[in-house]
Amino acid sequence: MTDKPAADDTVANVPPEGDAAAAAPQMVPAEQVTAALEAAAEFKDKLLRTLAEMENLRKRTEREISDARTYGASNFARDVLAVADNMHRALEAIGPEARQQADGTLKTLIEGIEMTERELHKVLSKNGVKKFSPEGEKFDPNLHEAMYEMPTTDLPAGHVAQVMQAGYMLGERVLRPAMVGVSKGAPKTAPVSASASDNN
């Protein structure tokens, strides 16, 4: 014996006549769809721009923190260079003859000043401050400060002929330019005129 579906089963799935309008899909006008798509595209564009700005801000902040770590002590380092210069001048003032004639106490004092100068340069180097003495190099106004010109025969014009005061770099930046004398080059001899050579 087979079960037959009840006659009222097919009727149960059909909504009553009053609910027919609610069950039918509502049609949205094309203008509303276009407006919604444009608004979504605008919001997406704003989101992408905000994300890009945040990424740029993050990179800029990282760079500023790195620069602050590297270059934050530049004023202090510049002040310490004056101490290093004075120590160097004191050692240069002694001269080789005075060093040879120095007795035990004076010799110990000179060696102590030399050790202090070496230690000072070691500490500066450890903190990213590098000394440079550009003698013989091509003059670079970004690294060197020209104090005077001097005629030389062994260097072409526009090269550093003499270093009055060494320069210092802090990382990739110039902390203090080197004070230098710049070569003029060899003086040019006046060409002998043809009439003068004919007279001889």
C-alpha positions as CSV (number, residue, x, y, z in Angstrom):
1,M,0.0,0.0,0.0
2,T,1.5,3.3,-1.1
3,D,1.1,6.6,0.7
4,K,-0.5,9.2,-1.3
5,P,0.2,12.9,-0.5
6,A,-2.7,14.6,1.1
7,A,-4.7,16.8,-1.2
8,D,-4.0,19.9,1.0
9,D,-0.1,19.5,0.8
10,T,0.1,21.3,-2.5
11,V,-2.0,24.1,-1.2
12,A,0.2,24.6,1.9
13,N,3.2,25.9,-0.2
14,V,1.2,28.6,-1.9
15,P,1.1,31.8,-0.1
16,P,-2.3,33.2,0.6
17,E,-3.6,35.9,-1.8
18,G,-3.0,38.7,0.6
19,D,0.8,37.9,0.9
20,A,1.4,37.6,-2.9
21,A,2.7,41.2,-3.1
22,A,5.1,40.8,-0.2
23,A,6.6,37.5,-1.6
24,A,7.3,39.0,-5.1
25,P,10.9,40.4,-5.4
26,Q,11.1,44.1,-5.3
27,M,12.6,45.9,-8.2
28,V,15.3,48.6,-7.5
29,P,15.6,51.4,-10.0
30,A,18.8,51.6,-12.0
31,E,19.6,55.1,-10.7
32,Q,19.8,53.8,-7.1
33,V,22.1,50.9,-8.1
34,T,24.4,53.3,-10.0
35,A,24.4,55.7,-7.0
36,A,25.2,52.8,-4.6
37,L,28.1,51.6,-6.8
38,E,29.5,55.1,-7.1
39,A,29.3,55.6,-3.3
40,A,31.0,52.2,-2.8
41,A,33.8,53.2,-5.2
42,E,34.2,56.5,-3.4
43,F,34.5,54.8,0.0
44,K,37.0,52.3,-1.5
45,D,39.1,55.2,-2.9
46,K,39.0,57.0,0.5
47,L,40.0,53.8,2.3
48,L,43.0,53.1,-0.1
49,R,44.1,56.8,0.3
50,T,43.9,56.6,4.1
51,L,45.9,53.3,4.1
52,A,48.6,54.9,1.8
53,E,48.8,57.9,4.0
54,M,49.2,55.7,7.1
55,E,52.0,53.8,5.4
56,N,53.8,57.0,4.4
57,L,53.4,58.3,8.0
58,R,54.8,55.1,9.4
59,K,57.8,55.2,7.1
60,R,58.4,58.9,7.8
61,T,58.2,58.3,11.6
62,E,60.7,55.5,11.3
63,R,63.1,57.7,9.3
64,E,62.7,60.5,11.8
65,I,63.4,58.2,14.7
66,S,66.5,56.8,12.9
67,D,67.8,60.3,12.1
68,A,67.2,61.4,15.7
69,R,69.3,58.5,16.9
70,T,72.1,59.2,14.4
71,Y,72.1,63.0,14.4
72,G,70.6,63.9,17.7
73,A,73.9,64.5,19.4
74,S,75.3,66.7,16.6
75,N,75.4,69.9,18.8
76,F,77.2,68.0,21.6
77,A,79.6,66.4,19.2
78,R,80.4,69.8,17.6
79,D,81.3,71.2,21.1
80,V,83.5,68.2,21.8
81,L,85.4,68.8,18.6
82,A,86.7,72.1,20.1
83,V,88.3,70.0,22.9
84,A,89.9,67.6,20.4
85,D,91.3,70.6,18.5
86,N,92.8,72.2,21.6
87,M,94.4,68.8,22.5
88,H,95.8,68.5,19.0
89,R,97.2,72.0,19.1
90,A,98.8,71.4,22.6
91,L,100.6,68.3,21.2
92,E,101.7,70.2,18.0
93,A,103.1,73.0,20.2
94,I,105.5,70.7,22.0
95,G,107.5,70.0,18.8
96,P,109.9,67.1,18.2
97,E,112.9,68.6,19.9
98,A,111.1,69.3,23.1
99,R,109.8,65.7,23.1
100,Q,113.3,64.3,22.8
101,Q,114.7,66.5,25.6
102,A,111.7,65.9,27.9
103,D,112.6,64.4,31.3
104,G,110.5,61.7,33.0
105,T,107.6,63.9,34.3
106,L,107.2,65.9,31.1
107,K,107.4,62.8,29.0
108,T,104.7,61.2,31.1
109,L,102.5,64.3,30.7
110,I,103.0,64.3,26.9
111,E,102.1,60.6,26.7
112,G,99.1,61.2,28.9
113,I,97.8,63.9,26.5
114,E,98.4,61.6,23.5
115,M,96.5,58.8,25.2
116,T,93.6,61.1,26.1
117,E,93.5,62.4,22.5
118,R,93.4,58.8,21.1
119,E,90.6,57.9,23.6
120,L,88.6,61.0,22.6
121,H,88.8,60.1,18.9
122,K,87.9,56.5,19.7
123,V,84.8,57.6,21.6
124,L,83.8,60.0,18.8
125,S,84.3,57.2,16.2
126,K,82.2,54.8,18.3
127,N,79.4,57.4,18.2
128,G,79.5,57.8,14.4
129,V,81.9,60.9,14.2
130,K,84.7,60.3,11.7
131,K,87.6,62.6,11.1
132,F,88.8,63.4,7.6
133,S,91.8,65.2,6.3
134,P,91.4,65.8,2.5
135,E,95.0,66.8,1.5
136,G,95.5,66.2,-2.2
137,E,91.8,65.7,-2.9
138,K,89.7,67.7,-5.3
139,F,88.1,70.7,-3.6
140,D,84.5,70.0,-2.7
141,P,82.5,73.0,-1.2
142,N,80.2,70.6,0.5
143,L,83.0,69.1,2.5
144,H,85.7,71.8,2.6
145,E,85.9,75.4,3.5
146,A,88.5,77.3,1.4
147,M,90.6,79.7,3.5
148,Y,93.1,80.9,0.8
149,E,94.6,79.9,-2.5
150,M,98.2,79.0,-2.9
151,P,100.4,78.4,-6.0
152,T,101.7,74.8,-6.2
153,T,103.6,72.8,-8.9
154,D,102.7,69.3,-7.7
155,L,98.9,69.7,-7.7
156,P,96.4,70.8,-10.4
157,A,94.3,73.8,-9.7
158,G,91.3,73.3,-7.5
159,H,92.8,70.7,-5.2
160,V,93.4,70.8,-1.5
161,A,97.0,71.8,-1.0
162,Q,97.0,72.2,2.7
163,V,94.7,71.3,5.6
164,M,94.6,73.9,8.4
165,Q,91.9,72.1,10.4
166,A,90.6,68.5,9.8
167,G,86.9,68.0,9.1
168,Y,84.4,65.7,10.7
169,M,81.4,63.7,9.5
170,L,78.5,62.4,11.6
171,G,77.1,59.5,9.7
172,E,76.5,60.8,6.2
173,R,76.4,64.5,7.2
174,V,79.2,67.0,7.5
175,L,79.5,67.9,11.2
176,R,82.3,70.4,10.4
177,P,83.9,71.1,7.1
178,A,87.7,70.9,6.8
179,M,89.5,74.3,6.6
180,V,91.8,74.1,3.6
181,G,94.1,76.0,1.3
182,V,93.3,75.4,-2.3
183,S,95.9,75.1,-5.1
184,K,96.0,77.6,-7.9
185,G,98.2,75.3,-10.0
186,A,101.5,76.2,-11.5
187,P,102.0,79.8,-12.6
188,K,101.7,80.0,-16.3
189,T,104.7,81.3,-18.2
190,A,104.0,84.0,-20.8
191,P,104.3,82.6,-24.4
192,V,107.3,83.9,-26.3
193,S,106.1,86.0,-29.2
194,A,107.3,85.3,-32.8
195,S,108.9,88.8,-33.2
196,A,110.9,88.3,-30.0
197,S,112.3,85.0,-31.2
198,D,113.2,86.5,-34.6
199,N,115.2,89.2,-32.9
200,N,117.4,86.5,-31.3
